[in-house]
Every structure is written in C-alpha cells, then in structure tokens.
Amino acid sequence: QVQLQESGPGLVKPSQTLSLTCTVSGGSISSGGYYWSWIRQHPGKGLEWIGYIYYSGSTYYNPSLKSRVTISVDTSKNQFSLKLSSVTAADTAVYYCARVGAVAGTVWFDPWGQGTLVTVSS
Amino acid sequence: SYVLTQPPSVSVAPGQTARITCGGNNIGSKSVHWYQQKPGQAPVLVVYDDSDRPSGIPERFSGSNSGNTATLTISRVEAGDEADYYCQVWDSSSDHPGVFGGGTKLTVL
C-alpha cells in the first residue's frame, strides 16, 4: 500500500524559506489518477489545506497562502515538495503530505504521512 | 469561505454510541469526509463521501449527511476510539475549497 514520508529541516529562521519533501513508496506518482497534497496543523489546533499537485505539475493552492507557496514534483524520485517563503512564527506547525482521493467534484486525503514539525524561530 | 462547526468535545461510555456532528450551510449538498487523529499521530480517514468506509475501518464507524448537519456515528465505542475527529468538505464553488472543521475530542469515560 502507498506510504508517504516527510523530510526536511525542523527549524527555519524568520523570513527564510521552509522546504519539505514527501517521498512516496508503494506506488508511483507518475502512474496518474491521484493528486498529492500538503496540509498543516498548528500546535494544538485544527487542520489547514495548503495545496496539491498532479504528476504533470499542475497545482492548486490555498488562496490564503498562494503568494508564498510553491509545490513541485520530481517523478524520477517519486517525490513532491513544498516551499513556503517569508515564514514567520505563525507558520510553525506540523506539516503533513497526503494522497488526494477524488470523485465527482469532491476531494479527501488518504493516506497521510506521519508529519514533521517545523518551528520558525531565530 | 465555507465554515464547518463541530462541538469541541463529546463523551461516551464504553459500549455506547457516539455521535459527532459537523454543521455547515446546506452541508447536505456536499460530500463530507471524516478523519480520526490520535495524540502524536497523523489523521486517518475513517469515512469518505458522507458514508463510505475505507478498507480496514471497522463497520462501527458510519456517516450520514442531511440538511445543515453531517454526523459521524461510532457504535459500540471502545477505549481505542478516544481521539480527535475532524470533518472536511471540498467546496469547489469557493476560492477556498479545502475546508476542515475545528475538530471534536471524543472522550471514552
């Protein structure tokens, strides 16, 4: 079955760019049929959808974050990545990657990676 | 953007039935998905498309959706069901489509 694993720095300085990678195993991103997403959870808070990408590179971002977010895909490595620029303490969160399931105009997220905590601090 | 409202907490005794609600304007016209999140773990999809269960999810978990309220029902609650539960919709008519509820803490007494 498909498994996802996030990786990247756990500490980022304010104003810098947060960069994370999600490695997919048990299935190929380039086989198509699925989108791949990033979601975050602020400490002790709820969930916030960040955006998703298709293997072709087409993307869809949360408008609240769109100006700072870039999601990209590397099919040769079976990975997709998140970059969030100009971070502040408000971007401190656990970041999850997930596969997107979709049918008839609705979207859900399954499965999820284990998540990685990113702290923004000097 | 679309708003989903969940009660902060629900408590139930073992063996009883827990019902967790998710309110939204005409939510019955949308597909609702539910996630279970245990402490320190990633969310797990337990119900999708209002009432379908992913493989491996017990039949004790079921969902319904009508009017302004969607409901996740957990029958014969076990201690291991204690977790946070989140509802989620995809509001394709909005420029902010991916929406989660605020979450409900299920406590098994």
Interface residues (C-beta under 8 A of the other chain):
Chain A: G46 L47 E48 W49 Y60 N62 P63 S64 Y96 G101 A102 V103 A104 G105 T106 V107 W108 F109 D110 P111 W112 G113 Q114 G115
Chain B: K30 S31 H33 Y35 Q41 A42 P43 V44 L45 Y48 D49 P54 Y86 Q88 V89 W90 S92 D95 H96 P97 G98 V99 F100 G101 G102 G103
